[in-house]
Amino acid sequence: MTIHNQPEYEFDIVQLIYCGRSTKIENKPEFKRDLDDILDRSQAYNSLHDITGALTTDGSMFAHVVEGTPTAVKDLYAKIMRDKRHDRVLTLQYVLVHVRLFDRWPIAFAKVGALPHVRTLEARSTPAERRKASVSVLQAFRPLLLR
Ligand SMILES: Cc1cc2nc3c(=O)[nH]c(=O)nc-3n(C[C@H](O)[C@H](O)[C@H](O)COP(=O)(O)O)c2cc1C
């Protein structure tokens, strides 16, 4: 549904941010292969399911912002959580939004040197720690979003 005269606003869109640790050794060719596979497959699937977002990595962790209807995001997240290419998957944020940050991308990608607050997260991390990690994930896409 769109708001009258404001078609760029949507109802029922959620934004999920999660992170996970790659199961491949940092900087090995297997890591790059996994990443290429994920990005390749995600373009088609995400476009088909009206999912937008962006993936980032510091070479050891993955962090991903996913936007779409609650059902589309939930279904995709269930697949992602089962994926053996990463482990220690943690949800950083799940919020209702009216404007997609990544409306131009089924899955954008940004490589960063570091993802502050992400590597140190654990299952018992506090909301404040998850919040800081979410901010550092979004920060990774700043150049892309401001372009
Ligand atoms: C960090 C990470 C991010 C992923 N993001 C997506 C995505 O945005 N879209 C997608 O279709 N698959 C994504 N995948 C791949 C899925 O986990 C899964 O392999 C794919 O959806 C196929 O699942 P299926 O064989 O159960 O259908 C991602 C995997 C990882 C490890």
PDBQT file of the ligand as one rigid body, heavy atoms in Angstrom, charges set to zero:
ROOT
HETATM    1  C1  LIG A 201      25.566 -13.922   4.922  1.00  0.00    +0.000 C 
HETATM    2  C2  LIG A 201      24.596 -14.537   3.953  1.00  0.00    +0.000 A 
HETATM    3  C3  LIG A 201      23.665 -13.735   3.292  1.00  0.00    +0.000 A 
HETATM    4  C4  LIG A 201      22.765 -14.279   2.400  1.00  0.00    +0.000 A 
HETATM    5  N1  LIG A 201      21.853 -13.467   1.792  1.00  0.00    +0.000 NA
HETATM    6  C5  LIG A 201      20.973 -14.004   0.921  1.00  0.00    +0.000 A 
HETATM    7  C6  LIG A 201      19.990 -13.177   0.271  1.00  0.00    +0.000 A 
HETATM    8  O1  LIG A 201      19.902 -11.972   0.486  1.00  0.00    +0.000 OA
HETATM    9  N2  LIG A 201      19.158 -13.777  -0.618  1.00  0.00    +0.000 N 
HETATM   10  C7  LIG A 201      19.218 -15.113  -0.906  1.00  0.00    +0.000 A 
HETATM   11  O2  LIG A 201      18.425 -15.596  -1.717  1.00  0.00    +0.000 OA
HETATM   12  N3  LIG A 201      20.117 -15.902  -0.301  1.00  0.00    +0.000 NA
HETATM   13  C8  LIG A 201      20.987 -15.387   0.594  1.00  0.00    +0.000 A 
HETATM   14  N4  LIG A 201      21.911 -16.204   1.196  1.00  0.00    +0.000 N 
HETATM   15  C9  LIG A 201      21.923 -17.630   0.835  1.00  0.00    +0.000 C 
HETATM   16  C10 LIG A 201      20.913 -18.408   1.659  1.00  0.00    +0.000 C 
HETATM   17  O3  LIG A 201      21.427 -18.636   2.946  1.00  0.00    +0.000 OA
HETATM   18  C11 LIG A 201      20.589 -19.775   1.016  1.00  0.00    +0.000 C 
HETATM   19  O4  LIG A 201      21.768 -20.446   0.682  1.00  0.00    +0.000 OA
HETATM   20  C12 LIG A 201      19.780 -19.613  -0.241  1.00  0.00    +0.000 C 
HETATM   21  O5  LIG A 201      18.658 -18.817   0.043  1.00  0.00    +0.000 OA
HETATM   22  C13 LIG A 201      19.318 -20.968  -0.772  1.00  0.00    +0.000 C 
HETATM   23  O6  LIG A 201      18.542 -21.617   0.212  1.00  0.00    +0.000 OA
HETATM   24  P1  LIG A 201      17.694 -22.908  -0.108  1.00  0.00    +0.000 P 
HETATM   25  O7  LIG A 201      18.655 -23.882  -0.739  1.00  0.00    +0.000 OA
HETATM   26  O8  LIG A 201      17.173 -23.348   1.228  1.00  0.00    +0.000 OA
HETATM   27  O9  LIG A 201      16.607 -22.496  -1.061  1.00  0.00    +0.000 OA
HETATM   28  C14 LIG A 201      22.804 -15.685   2.123  1.00  0.00    +0.000 A 
HETATM   29  C15 LIG A 201      23.741 -16.482   2.801  1.00  0.00    +0.000 A 
HETATM   30  C16 LIG A 201      24.630 -15.925   3.697  1.00  0.00    +0.000 A 
HETATM   31  C17 LIG A 201      25.632 -16.815   4.391  1.00  0.00    +0.000 C 
ENDROOT
TORSDOF 0
